[in-house]
Amino acid sequence: MDAERGVSGEIDMEPYRVVFGSRKSQLAQWQTQAVGQALKQTFAELDFSVVTMSTQGDRQIDQPLPEIGGKGLFTAELDRALLAKEIDVAVHSLKDLPTEPTPGLAIIPVLRREDPRDVLVSRDHITLADLPAAATVGTSSYRRQAQLLACRPDLKVLPVRGNVPTRISKVKESLFDAVVLAAAGVNRLEKQASITESFAFEMMLPAPGQAAVAATCRVDDLKLRSLLTALADRETVICVNAERQLLHLLGGGCSAPVGSLAQCSLGEKLELTLTGKVVSLDGRHEVTCQRSGEDPHAVAADVAQGLLDDGADRILQSLKKH
């Protein structure tokens, strides 16, 4: 990705205006403002404005995400606006982006990653282990559903849509006993008081790229690519690239029940540990693999092969028939 290899050439810092495209949700706008302000703080000559847009995923809130297709649900309209030069950059949660960018566009991880864990928000702050039998837990993620049922096969996992505050409110209104959310989104919107439990990675591996922010811009906009690349956090970029390469090698999309987490140390030499997990939707079949090494690409390939050797392909193939 651009943030890892950089873009050559000097940056002309004459007064420069950038138009951001953003979804209307609080989290999307928070992330857009965070990237815009970071650019402004680093490059004082830059000015930015934000245009809000509605995506298919925002409009079709009456159906579970996997049923209406994962690819492009929250990005297609913004991608089209980028290619038409109506906007210059769009900011997304990296976990929601396909592993391959739209032709003509670049995906650039920016800023430092937030807490990548998943969290439980429940009525009366009851932990997952203490939820009553057959409790209703809301999530729109196959990955979360699979790992929840691996821990508690008695749960009734139901689809839930809406932004972070909406999902939290559905618990308070007793429409669900609990919901599972990304810690990063809850933290960014300062809703930490709602968190009942933060899941250990051994219980629930996050989605590839979870808690990281990415900017999408046109490939031929070298100036903006350089500005955005300068906002990259090296450790974040290395880790999320490895996680997303693993997902790509497994042939899964962003809605696949694939969890992954990379952790690295940046001493005299890079040392990266990558864990991957694929779980069937009913939680009954699970394969996990962990590898370490100095080459993130090789580590991702090793983990992918280990998962496939242990049957991950059969789990993912069965999902396509679901």
URVEN-V621885 format. One record per pair of residues at least 24 apart in sequence whose C-alpha atoms are under 6 Angstrom apart, sorted by the first residue. I is the first residue (numbers start at 0). J is the second residue. Records with the same first field share a line. If there is no record, write none. Layout:
BEGIN
I = J  J
END
This chain:
BEGIN
1 = 107
2 = 107  228  231
6 = 225
14 = 44  45
15 = 45
16 = 45  46  47
17 = 47
18 = 47  48  49  86  87
19 = 49  86  87  88  89
20 = 49  50  51  86  89
21 = 51  52
22 = 51  52  53
23 = 51
31 = 90
60 = 160
63 = 158
69 = 254
88 = 215  216
89 = 214  215
90 = 213  214
91 = 212  213
92 = 212
93 = 208  211  212  213
94 = 207  208  209
103 = 217  218
104 = 216  217  218
105 = 215  216  218
106 = 214  215
107 = 213  214
108 = 212  213
109 = 212  213  230  231
110 = 230  231  232
111 = 232
112 = 210  211  235
113 = 183  210
114 = 183
115 = 209  210
116 = 182
117 = 180  181  182  198
118 = 179  180  182  196  197  198
119 = 178  179  195  196
120 = 177  178  193  194  195
121 = 176  177
122 = 176
124 = 195
135 = 175  176
136 = 175  176  177  178
137 = 178
138 = 179
141 = 256
142 = 256  257
145 = 278  279  280  281  282
146 = 203
148 = 282
149 = 282
183 = 210
204 = 258  259
205 = 258  259
206 = 258  259
207 = 242  243  259
208 = 239
241 = 295  299
245 = 299  303
269 = 293
279 = 314
END
